[in-house]
């Protein structure tokens, strides 16, 4: 989902997406910790998307 698409979502939908991404990030960390094969590029992609959503939520609260 691009930034422009994220800006169109409501705060509740952004919170759900954020929760989903945090859960996925946790699962990736657990897979890495247990020695399973992990797609390492996903760590940075998820971290970036989490930051993007938090920024959009913060901008909405400021306006």
Residue, then its C-alpha position, 0 to 999 in steps of 0.5 A: x500500500x502506498x503512502x497516498x493510499x494510506x492517507x485515505x484510510x481512517x485512523x481505525x483502519x490505520x491502527x488495524x494495519x499497524x497492529x498487523x505489521x507489528x505482529x508480522x514483525x514479531x513473527x519474523x523475529x521469532x523465525x530468525x531466533x529459532x533458526x528458520x529461513x527468514x526473508x531478511x529484506x522483509x525486516x526493513x520493508x516492515x519497519x519502513x511501513x510501520x514508520x510510515x503509518x505512525x507518521x500519518x497517524x501523528x499528522x492526523x492528530x496534529x491537524 
